Amino acid sequence: MCTFVGSLLSASILAGVSLCPAAHALSLDPPQEVNPRDAQEEKSDIVVTGLKSDDGQGRVTEGGALGPKTLLDTPYSITVVDKDDIAKRQANSIAQIFVNDPSVSSSAPAGTTNWWGAQIRGLGVRNYYIDDVPLLLYWGGDFPLEPIESVTALKGLTGFMYGFGSPGGVISYRTKRPTAAPLLTTEIGYRTNSIFYGRIDAGGPLSKDGKLGYRLNLAGEKGTAYNRAGVNRLVGSLALEYAVSSKLNWYATATYEDSDLRHEPFQVYWSGYADTVLPKVSYDYGKLNIANSFYRTKTLSTATGLHWSFADGWSAKLTYGYTSKLHHSNKMFVYMLNQAGDYEGNAYNFAQLDRNHFAQAMIQGAFTTGPLRHELVAGAAYQSSPTKFGLTDYHWGNDFNGNIYQDQPFRVTRTIRFGTDVSPSRDRQEALFLSDTVHLGDHVQAMLGARYTRYRLFDLDADTTTDSGYRTSAVTPTVALIYKPVPFLSIYGSFVEAMEPGSRVGGEYANVGEVLKATISRQYEVGAKYEHRALSLTTAAFRIERANTIDSIVAGARRLTQDGLTVYKGVEAIAGYRVTSDLKLGLGAVHLDPTIRDVSAGNENLLGHIPGGASKWQIVGNGEYHVAAIQGFSLHANVRYFGKAPTDDRNLLFIPALTLANAGFQYETGIGGRTVTFVGNVNNMLNAKYWTQTNVGEGINGSLSARVAW
């Protein structure tokens, strides 16, 4: 181990030495004015000693149309995970990012393509944003984490804050921004079985007056993952900020990832399964893939904007963004058949280009009317999302059969074409939103808000834009009341509606191309948030009503249809307590009581059933301990319980309950006048063998890295 750590350190130092001229070039004259808070934040990027406190529920987060608010002043349940926590646990998937939040999970293990995997409160997440700009991520892979400052999970409905979207919630990424002082870190790392990665994070002022700053992140990884998948990724990200004046600031961000994931384990469907007990889990991953399968993506996210403080207490923000994701799929899906491990296998070949153009103008400010203080937010948004799918070249068929305990000799030999000029479509949203948070004295806040959205779906041909005839509009309101008896405690109740647009059915269904109608969802929530001294606590009780989507077999064909209502009732609580200055413990739980209601004739057998994929219980405990005898050395661990969950609405087959444990360390020390951080983690440290809703589980795997701050 010492030899390996030494080689990691040497490689990281050598990588940094090659950048020494750049590091010296960044040593510009200091800005005339430096915000002490910014300087402290950048210092924490370079040197972290002892116990670093966080802001907890007092931190400020961007809430879409709500604008920036502290979590204590937001009447919804929100979890924010920052870059330090991501780096400490070496997270590289949605499941690992939110492992300490029982309400957020993903059935897609690391080293696989995230395909319908992420859930919040038992509902699938379909809404992803990068610097407030939408990006399709709910199938086809996660967003790269190397350039990310924080990841936020907004739980529940998002109609007012973000517009159309499914009621599972929002996962929002915030990219790293320029630093007030010069910054340069290099990192070399390793993941089992044989993935090596390198990262560079640089930032600072580009002008002597400090008005123009930059942040550059470069990263790459290549090798074979614990599950025999071949990983090959390159990531680049650049952020710029310019203080045009003391009142006007401009920013721009751009992130690009080129990912080629080869021969990953099969994606699993359970809809045709004949038994009630699952096959015995095998982590012989070489028998769970097709050797020449692959999933390639090219992801681009850009955003630019202006922030103008045009009057005392008033500001305006203008944002424009463009995101795109190009998919080239030679991915394998299997329908598990029985407890013996037999399956029917399908190859899914297609190309799809998803794009989003997004523009938003927002004004917010504060004013008083008599004894009342108002916080007003008003704005308009436009979103156009053109998609090109290679319908002529796409292939979905039963190309192979086999058994999970036997080698699979099948190889794709046909010519795969990745054209995207056929079957283009585009949806468009135009929205107006307005909210007013009224402070009724020092302890009570009432919030009223509404968003009007007009939605259209177009089918395109080679020469013209054809209106498909699918259009709808809706006003989605939100109403909330917050009571703060003391500044560090808020008790809230909220109601929100959201419209879910009519999604187009995907290629794995017999009714491919059909557009499901738009539906209205509703959420009722009451909760409390507390952040004071050693205790951080959030609790919420909620009820979510959503139109049901049924994945069913009709006349031997798999179809996706809408029928009935699903109701997700639940209670969640997350607490963190600092026992001593060196020891912090956390505990969280969510209990769901989800049911299917109001189905039509022919589907009565679904009444009262649990919606597919929803687990009634999830519980997580975690801890972090700073070893006083070794300065800069800390240990962290978590244990998470997942209750059993049905594979579909019929409730004939359940994914069994399971418990996973993870542990790691972080050691910060000085070597050669530089701060060096060693990080190591073991995931599924007890090597629990399990199935998920979509994949075979994540076998024991580890990672180790050395990071040098120059």
C-alpha positions in Angstrom: 0.0 0.0 0.0 2.8 2.5 0.9 4.5 1.7 -2.4 1.3 2.4 -4.3 0.6 5.6 -2.4 4.1 6.8 -3.1 3.8 6.1 -6.8 0.5 8.0 -6.8 2.1 11.0 -5.0 5.1 11.0 -7.3 2.9 11.0 -10.4 0.7 13.8 -9.0 3.8 15.9 -8.2 5.2 15.3 -11.6 1.9 16.3 -13.2 2.0 19.5 -11.1 5.7 20.2 -11.9 4.8 20.3 -15.6 2.3 23.1 -14.7 4.6 25.1 -12.5 5.1 27.8 -15.2 1.3 28.2 -15.3 1.2 28.3 -11.5 3.7 31.1 -11.4 1.8 32.9 -14.2 -1.2 32.8 -12.0 0.6 34.7 -9.3 -0.7 38.1 -10.4 -1.0 41.2 -8.3 -3.9 40.6 -5.8 -7.2 42.2 -6.6 -7.8 45.6 -5.0 -10.7 44.2 -3.1 -11.2 40.6 -2.0 -14.3 39.4 -0.3 -13.1 37.7 3.0 -15.7 35.0 2.6 -14.5 34.2 -0.9 -10.9 34.1 0.3 -11.8 31.7 3.1 -13.7 29.5 0.6 -10.7 29.3 -1.7 -8.4 28.6 1.2 -10.5 25.6 2.0 -9.9 24.4 -1.5 -6.2 24.3 -0.8 -5.7 23.6 2.9 -8.1 21.8 5.1 -7.0 21.1 8.6 -8.9 19.7 11.5 -12.7 19.7 11.3 -14.4 21.8 8.6 -17.8 23.0 9.6 -20.6 23.4 7.0 -23.5 25.7 6.7 -26.2 23.0 6.9 -29.7 24.4 6.7 -28.3 27.9 6.8 -26.6 27.6 3.4 -28.0 29.6 0.4 -29.2 27.6 -2.6 -30.6 28.6 -6.0 -34.3 27.6 -6.2 -35.1 28.1 -9.9 -37.9 30.7 -10.0 -37.6 31.2 -6.3 -34.1 32.7 -6.7 -31.5 32.3 -3.9 -32.8 31.5 -0.5 -31.4 29.7 2.6 -32.7 26.2 3.0 -34.3 27.3 6.3 -36.4 29.7 4.2 -37.4 27.2 1.5 -40.7 25.4 2.1 -39.6 22.2 0.5 -37.2 19.3 1.3 -33.8 19.9 -0.3 -30.4 18.2 0.1 -27.2 19.8 -1.1 -24.0 17.8 -1.5 -20.8 19.9 -2.0 -17.6 19.2 -3.8 -15.7 18.4 -0.5 -18.1 15.6 0.4 -18.0 14.3 -3.2 -14.2 14.3 -3.2 -14.0 12.7 0.3 -16.1 9.8 -0.7 -14.8 9.7 -4.3 -18.3 9.5 -5.6 -18.9 8.9 -9.3 -22.6 8.1 -9.5 -26.0 9.5 -8.3 -26.2 6.6 -5.8 -22.9 7.5 -4.3 -23.5 11.3 -4.2 -26.7 10.9 -2.2 -25.8 7.8 -0.2 -26.5 9.6 3.1 -30.0 10.8 2.0 -32.5 8.0 2.4 -35.0 9.7 0.0 -32.6 9.8 -3.0 -31.4 6.6 -4.6 -30.4 5.0 -7.8 -30.6 1.4 -9.0 -27.8 2.0 -11.5 -24.5 0.8 -10.0 -21.2 2.7 -10.7 -19.6 1.6 -14.0 -23.0 1.3 -15.8 -25.1 3.5 -17.9 -27.7 5.2 -15.7 -30.9 4.1 -17.4 -34.1 5.1 -15.5 -32.2 4.5 -12.3 -32.5 7.6 -10.1 -35.4 8.0 -7.7 -36.6 10.6 -5.2 -39.3 9.4 -2.7 -39.9 6.3 -4.8 -40.6 8.3 -8.0 -38.2 8.3 -11.0 -36.3 11.5 -11.6 -36.7 13.0 -15.0 -35.6 16.6 -14.4 -31.9 17.5 -14.5 -30.3 21.0 -14.7 -26.7 22.2 -15.1 -26.3 25.8 -14.0 -30.1 26.2 -14.3 -30.1 24.9 -17.9 -32.0 21.6 -18.6 -30.2 18.6 -19.8 -31.6 15.1 -20.6 -29.9 12.8 -18.2 -32.5 10.4 -16.9 -31.3 7.7 -19.3 -28.0 7.5 -21.0 -25.6 8.5 -18.2 -24.9 10.8 -15.4 -23.1 14.2 -15.6 -19.4 14.3 -14.9 -18.5 15.3 -11.4 -15.0 16.6 -11.8 -16.1 20.2 -12.6 -18.9 20.3 -10.1 -19.2 22.6 -7.0 -22.4 21.1 -5.6 -25.3 18.8 -6.5 -28.8 19.6 -5.2 -31.8 17.3 -4.9 -35.1 19.1 -4.7 -37.6 16.5 -3.6 -41.1 16.4 -5.0 -42.9 18.6 -7.5 -41.2 21.3 -9.3 -43.9 23.0 -11.3 -43.5 26.5 -10.1 -39.7 26.6 -9.8 -38.7 24.8 -13.0 -41.8 24.4 -15.2 -43.0 21.1 -16.8 -41.5 18.0 -15.3 -42.2 14.7 -13.6 -43.0 14.8 -9.9 -40.0 12.8 -8.8 -38.0 16.0 -8.2 -35.0 17.8 -9.6 -31.3 17.0 -9.5 -29.4 20.2 -10.2 -25.6 20.6 -10.7 -23.6 23.8 -10.1 -20.3 24.0 -11.8 -17.1 25.4 -10.1 -16.6 29.1 -10.5 -13.5 31.3 -10.6 -11.6 31.8 -7.4 -10.5 35.1 -5.9 -6.9 33.8 -5.3 -4.8 31.6 -7.6 -5.6 27.9 -7.3 -4.0 24.8 -8.7 -4.5 21.2 -7.7 -3.6 18.0 -9.4 -4.8 14.6 -8.6 -3.9 11.0 -9.6 -6.2 8.2 -8.7 -7.1 4.5 -9.1 -10.3 2.5 -9.0 -10.6 -1.3 -9.0 -10.0 -3.3 -11.1 -7.6 -1.2 -13.2 -9.0 2.3 -13.8 -6.5 5.1 -13.6 -7.6 8.8 -13.6 -6.0 12.2 -13.5 -7.5 15.6 -12.7 -6.4 19.2 -12.9 -8.3 22.1 -11.2 -7.0 25.6 -11.8 -8.4 29.0 -11.1 -7.8 32.6 -10.2 -7.8 36.1 -11.6 -6.8 36.7 -15.3 -6.5 40.5 -14.9 -4.4 42.5 -12.5 -7.5 44.3 -11.2 -9.1 41.0 -10.4 -12.2 41.7 -12.4 -11.8 38.8 -14.8 -11.4 35.4 -13.3 -11.4 31.8 -14.6 -11.8 28.2 -13.4 -10.4 25.3 -15.5 -11.0 21.6 -14.9 -9.5 18.8 -17.0 -9.9 15.1 -16.3 -9.7 11.7 -17.8 -10.0 8.1 -16.8 -9.4 4.8 -18.5 -9.3 1.2 -17.6 -11.5 -1.7 -16.5 -14.0 -1.3 -13.7 -14.8 -3.8 -11.0 -17.7 -5.1 -13.2 -15.4 -5.8 -16.2 -16.8 -2.7 -18.0 -14.2 -0.8 -20.1 -14.2 2.9 -19.1 -12.7 5.7 -21.3 -13.7 9.3 -20.4 -12.3 12.8 -21.1 -13.8 15.9 -19.4 -13.0 19.5 -19.9 -14.7 22.5 -18.2 -14.1 26.3 -18.2 -15.8 29.0 -16.2 -15.3 32.8 -16.6 -16.6 35.7 -14.6 -16.1 39.4 -15.3 -17.1 42.3 -13.0 -18.2 44.8 -15.6 -18.9 47.2 -12.8 -19.6 47.1 -9.1 -23.3 46.5 -10.0 -23.0 44.3 -13.1 -21.4 40.9 -13.4 -21.1 38.5 -16.4 -20.4 34.8 -16.3 -20.0 31.9 -18.7 -19.5 28.2 -18.2 -18.9 25.2 -20.6 -18.4 21.6 -19.8 -17.8 18.8 -22.3 -17.5 15.0 -21.7 -16.6 12.3 -24.2 -17.5 8.9 -22.7 -17.1 5.4 -24.2 -18.4 2.6 -21.9 -17.7 -0.8 -23.3 -19.1 -4.3 -22.5 -21.0 -3.2 -19.3 -23.3 -5.8 -17.7 -26.7 -6.3 -19.1 -29.6 -3.9 -18.3 -32.2 -6.1 -16.7 -36.0 -6.2 -17.1 -38.2 -8.4 -15.0 -41.6 -8.0 -16.8 -41.6 -11.6 -18.2 -40.3 -13.4 -15.1 -42.1 -16.6 -14.4 -41.0 -17.3 -10.7 -41.5 -15.4 -7.5 -37.9 -15.9 -6.2 -35.0 -14.1 -8.0 -32.0 -16.1 -9.4 -29.0 -16.4 -7.1 -26.7 -13.4 -7.7 -23.5 -14.0 -9.5 -20.7 -11.4 -9.6 -19.0 -13.3 -12.4 -19.5 -10.2 -14.6 -17.7 -11.7 -17.6 -20.8 -13.9 -18.1 -23.1 -10.8 -17.9 -22.1 -8.9 -20.9 -21.6 -8.9 -24.7 -17.9 -8.4 -25.4 -18.3 -5.9 -28.2 -21.2 -3.9 -26.8 -20.8 -0.2 -26.0 -22.6 3.0 -25.1 -20.9 6.2 -26.3 -22.0 9.7 -25.3 -20.8 13.2 -26.0 -22.3 15.7 -23.5 -22.1 19.5 -23.8 -23.4 22.0 -21.3 -23.0 25.7 -21.7 -24.5 28.7 -19.9 -23.9 32.5 -19.8 -25.6 35.3 -18.1 -25.7 38.7 -16.5 -26.4 39.7 -12.9 -27.3 43.4 -12.4 -28.0 45.0 -9.1 -29.8 48.0 -10.5 -31.2 49.4 -7.2 -31.0 48.9 -3.5 -32.4 45.5 -2.7 -33.3 44.8 -6.4 -31.5 42.8 -9.0 -32.0 41.3 -12.4 -30.6 38.1 -13.9 -30.5 37.1 -17.5 -29.5 33.5 -18.4 -29.0 31.7 -21.7 -27.9 28.1 -22.0 -27.4 25.4 -24.6 -27.0 21.7 -23.7 -26.7 18.6 -25.9 -26.2 14.9 -25.6 -25.4 12.6 -28.5 -26.0 8.9 -27.8 -24.6 6.0 -29.9 -25.9 2.8 -28.4 -24.9 -0.8 -28.8 -26.3 -1.6 -25.4 -27.7 -5.0 -24.3 -30.9 -5.6 -22.4 -32.2 -8.9 -21.0 -35.6 -10.1 -19.9 -35.0 -12.4 -16.9 -37.2 -15.5 -17.3 -36.8 -17.7 -14.2 -35.0 -18.6 -11.0 -32.6 -20.8 -13.0 -31.1 -17.6 -14.5 -32.3 -18.0 -18.1 -32.9 -14.8 -20.1 -33.9 -13.4 -23.5 -31.5 -10.9 -24.7 -32.1 -7.8 -26.9 -29.5 -5.6 -28.6 -30.6 -1.9 -28.7 -28.8 0.0 -31.5 -29.8 3.6 -32.0 -28.5 7.2 -32.3 -30.2 10.1 -30.7 -29.2 13.8 -30.4 -31.0 15.7 -27.6 -30.6 19.5 -27.4 -31.9 22.3 -25.2 -32.0 26.0 -25.8 -32.9 27.8 -22.7 -33.4 31.5 -21.9 -34.7 33.1 -18.7 -35.0 36.7 -17.4 -35.7 37.2 -13.8 -36.2 40.2 -11.5 -36.2 40.0 -7.7 -36.3 42.5 -5.0 -37.7 43.5 -1.6 -40.1 46.3 -0.6 -42.5 47.1 2.2 -46.2 47.9 2.3 -47.1 49.2 5.7 -46.0 46.6 8.3 -45.4 43.9 5.6 -42.1 43.1 3.9 -42.2 41.5 0.5 -39.7 39.5 -1.5 -40.8 39.5 -5.1 -39.6 37.3 -7.9 -40.9 37.7 -11.5 -39.7 36.3 -14.7 -40.1 34.8 -18.1 -38.5 31.6 -19.6 -38.3 30.0 -23.0 -37.1 26.5 -23.8 -36.8 24.7 -27.1 -35.8 21.0 -27.1 -35.1 19.6 -30.5 -34.4 15.8 -30.7 -33.2 13.7 -33.6 -33.6 9.9 -33.4 -32.3 7.6 -36.0 -35.5 5.7 -36.6 -34.4 4.1 -39.9 -31.2 2.8 -38.4 -32.4 1.8 -35.0 -32.6 -1.9 -34.0 -34.4 -3.6 -31.1 -34.6 -7.4 -31.3 -34.2 -10.7 -29.6 -30.7 -11.4 -30.9 -29.5 -13.7 -28.2 -30.6 -15.9 -25.3 -28.6 -17.4 -22.5 -28.1 -18.0 -18.8 -26.4 -15.7 -16.3 -24.2 -18.5 -15.1 -22.8 -19.4 -18.5 -20.6 -17.6 -21.0 -22.4 -15.6 -23.7 -20.8 -16.1 -27.1 -23.0 -13.7 -29.0 -21.3 -10.8 -30.8 -22.9 -8.0 -32.8 -21.7 -8.5 -36.4 -24.2 -6.4 -38.4 -23.2 -3.0 -39.5 -24.5 -0.4 -37.1 -25.4 3.0 -38.5 -25.8 6.0 -36.3 -27.7 8.5 -38.4 -30.0 11.0 -36.7 -31.6 12.7 -39.6 -34.8 10.7 -39.5 -37.7 11.2 -37.1 -36.8 14.6 -35.6 -39.1 16.2 -33.1 -39.1 19.3 -31.0 -40.9 20.5 -27.9 -41.2 24.1 -26.8 -42.1 25.7 -23.5 -42.9 29.4 -22.9 -43.5 30.4 -19.3 -44.2 33.4 -17.1 -43.8 33.2 -13.3 -44.4 35.4 -10.3 -44.0 34.8 -6.5 -44.3 37.0 -3.4 -42.9 36.0 -0.1 -44.6 38.2 2.5 -43.0 38.6 5.9 -45.8 38.9 8.5 -43.6 40.3 11.3 -40.4 38.6 12.3 -41.6 35.0 12.6 -44.1 34.3 9.8 -43.6 34.1 6.0 -46.4 33.4 3.5 -45.5 32.6 -0.1 -47.8 32.7 -3.1 -46.5 31.9 -6.5 -47.7 30.7 -9.9 -46.2 29.8 -13.3 -48.0 29.8 -16.6 -46.6 27.5 -19.2 -47.5 26.9 -22.8 -46.3 23.7 -24.2 -46.1 22.5 -27.8 -44.8 19.3 -29.5 -43.7 19.3 -33.1 -42.8 16.6 -35.5 -40.4 17.8 -38.1 -39.7 16.7 -41.7 -36.7 17.5 -43.9 -38.2 20.7 -45.3 -40.6 22.3 -42.8 -41.9 22.4 -39.3 -45.1 20.5 -38.9 -47.3 21.1 -35.9 -48.1 17.6 -34.5 -51.3 19.0 -33.0 -50.1 18.2 -29.4 -50.3 21.4 -27.3 -51.3 22.2 -23.8 -51.0 25.0 -21.2 -51.3 25.2 -17.5 -51.0 27.4 -14.5 -49.1 25.6 -11.7 -49.4 27.3 -8.4 -47.5 27.1 -5.1 -48.7 28.2 -1.7 -46.6 28.0 1.5 -46.4 29.2 5.1 -43.2 29.3 7.1 -43.2 29.9 10.9 -39.8 30.7 12.5 -40.1 31.0 16.2 -36.4 31.5 16.4 -33.9 32.2 13.5 -32.5 28.6 13.5 -35.9 26.8 13.3 -38.5 26.8 10.6 -41.8 25.0 10.5 -43.5 25.0 7.1 -46.4 23.7 5.1 -46.7 23.9 1.3 -48.8 22.9 -1.7 -47.6 22.8 -5.2 -48.9 21.6 -8.6 -46.9 20.5 -11.6 -47.8 19.5 -15.2 -46.0 16.5 -16.7 -45.8 16.9 -20.5 -46.9 14.1 -22.7 -43.8 12.0 -23.1 -43.1 10.1 -26.3 -42.9 6.4 -25.9 -39.4 4.9 -26.3 -38.1 2.3 -28.8 -38.3 -0.6 -26.4 -42.1 -0.5 -26.4 -44.5 -1.8 -29.0 -46.3 1.5 -29.1 -43.0 3.4 -29.9 -43.5 7.0 -30.9 -46.9 7.4 -29.3 -47.3 10.6 -27.2 -48.9 10.1 -23.8 -51.1 13.0 -22.7 -50.0 15.7 -20.3 -51.1 15.2 -16.6 -51.4 17.3 -13.5 -49.6 16.2 -10.3 -50.1 17.6 -6.8 -48.0 17.6 -3.6 -48.9 18.5 0.0 -46.0 18.8 2.5 -45.4 19.8 6.1 -42.0 19.8 7.7 -39.5 21.4 9.9 -35.8 22.4 9.6 -33.4 23.1 12.5 -29.8 24.2 12.4 -28.2 25.2 15.7 -25.0 24.4 17.4 -24.3 20.7 17.2 -27.6 19.6 15.7 -28.9 19.7 12.1 -32.3 18.3 11.5 -34.9 18.1 8.6 -38.2 16.4 8.7 -41.1 16.3 6.3 -44.4 14.5 5.8 -45.8 14.5 2.2 -48.5 13.3 -0.1 -47.9 13.2 -3.9 -50.7 12.4 -6.4 -49.7 11.5 -9.9 -51.3 9.9 -12.9 -50.2 6.3 -13.2 -48.1 4.9 -16.1 -48.4 1.2 -16.6 -45.7 -0.9 -18.2 -47.7 -3.9 -19.4 -47.7 -6.9 -21.8 -50.6 -6.6 -24.2 -51.1 -9.4 -26.9 -47.6 -10.5 -26.2 -46.1 -7.0 -26.7 -44.7 -4.6 -24.1 -46.6 -1.3 -24.1 -46.5 1.8 -22.0 -49.9 3.4 -21.2 -51.5 5.7 -18.7 -54.2 4.4 -16.3 -55.2 5.3 -12.8 -53.6 7.3 -10.0 -50.6 6.7 -7.8 -50.4 8.2 -4.4 -47.1 8.4 -2.5 -47.6 9.2 1.2 -44.5 9.3 3.4 -42.5 10.7 6.2 -38.7 11.5 6.1 -36.2 12.7 8.6 -32.5 13.4 8.4 -30.4 14.4 11.4 -26.7 15.2 12.0 -25.2 15.6 15.4 -21.7 16.7 16.3 -21.0 14.6 19.4 -17.6 16.2 19.9 -15.3 18.4 17.9 -13.9 15.2 16.3 -17.0 13.0 15.9 -20.1 13.6 13.8 -22.9 11.1 13.5 -25.9 11.1 11.1 -29.1 9.2 10.8 -31.9 9.3 8.2 -35.0 7.4 7.3 -37.9 7.6 4.9 -41.1 5.6 5.1 -43.4 5.4 2.1 -47.0 4.3 1.9 -47.5 4.3 -1.9 -50.6 2.8 -3.6 -52.2 2.6 -7.0 -55.8 3.8 -7.2 -58.6 4.5 -9.7 -57.6 2.2 -12.5 -60.0 1.4 -15.3 -61.7 -1.9 -16.1 -59.3 -4.6 -17.0 -56.6 -3.4 -14.5 -58.6 -3.9 -11.3 -55.9 -6.3 -10.2 -53.6 -3.4 -9.6 -55.8 -1.6 -7.1 -54.0 -1.1 -3.8 -50.7 -2.3 -5.2 -47.4 -0.7 -4.5 -46.1 1.2 -7.6 -43.2 -0.6 -9.2 -39.7 0.3 -7.8 -41.0 1.9 -4.6 -39.6 0.7 -1.3 -41.5 1.3 1.9 -38.4 1.8 4.0 -34.9 3.2 3.5 -32.6 3.9 6.4 -29.1 5.2 6.5 -26.6 5.9 9.3 -23.2 7.6 8.8 -20.3 8.9 10.8 -17.1 10.9 10.5 -14.3 10.7 13.0 -11.2 12.9 13.0 -8.4 11.0 14.7 -6.9 13.4 17.3 -3.6 11.4 17.5 -2.9 11.9 13.7 -3.4 15.5 12.6 -5.3 15.7 9.3 -6.5 12.1 9.4 -10.2 11.3 9.3 -12.4 8.2 8.9 -15.9 8.1 7.4 -18.5 5.3 6.9 -22.1 4.7 6.2 -24.6 1.8 6.4 -27.8 1.9 4.3 -30.8 -0.3 4.3 -33.1 -0.6 1.3 -36.5 -2.3 1.9 -37.9 -4.7 -0.6 -39.6 -3.2 -3.7 -41.8 -4.7 -6.4 -40.3 -4.9 -9.9 -43.6 -3.6 -11.4 -47.1 -2.6 -10.5 -48.4 -6.2 -10.5 -46.4 -6.9 -7.2 -45.7 -10.5 -8.2 -42.0 -10.2 -7.9 -40.0 -8.2 -5.3 -36.3 -7.1 -5.2 -35.3 -8.3 -1.7 -34.3 -6.0 1.0 -30.5 -5.4 1.4 -28.0 -3.6 3.5 -24.8 -2.0 2.0 -21.8 -0.6 4.0 -19.1 1.8 2.7 -16.1 3.2 4.5 -13.1 5.4 3.7 -10.4 7.7 5.0 -8.9 11.1 4.2 -5.4 12.2 5.2 -4.1 15.7 4.7 -0.4 16.4 5.3 2.4 18.6 4.2 5.1 17.3 1.9 7.8 19.5 0.4 5.9 22.6 1.4 2.7 21.5 -0.4 -0.6 20.2 1.0 -1.1 16.6 0.0 -4.4 14.8 0.5 -4.7 11.0 0.3 -8.2 9.6 0.0 -9.3 6.0 -0.1 -12.7 4.3 -0.1 -14.3 0.9 -0.2 -17.8 0.5 -1.5 -20.0 -2.5 -0.6 -17.2 -3.4 1.8 -19.0 -6.6 2.9 -19.5 -7.6 -0.7 -23.2 -8.1 -0.3 -24.7 -9.8 -3.4 -27.9 -8.3 -4.6 -30.1 -7.4 -7.6 -31.4 -3.9 -8.3 -34.5 -2.9 -10.3 -32.3 -2.5 -13.4 -28.9 -4.3 -12.9 -27.0 -6.9 -11.0 -25.5 -5.2 -7.9 -22.2 -3.4 -7.3 -19.6 -5.8 -6.0 -17.0 -4.7 -3.6 -14.7 -2.1 -5.1 -12.3 0.5 -4.0 -10.5 3.7 -5.0 -7.4 5.5 -3.9 -6.0 8.9 -4.9 -3.4 11.6 -4.1 -4.2 15.3 -4.5 -1.6 18.0 -4.4 -2.4 21.7 -3.8 0.3 23.9 -5.5 
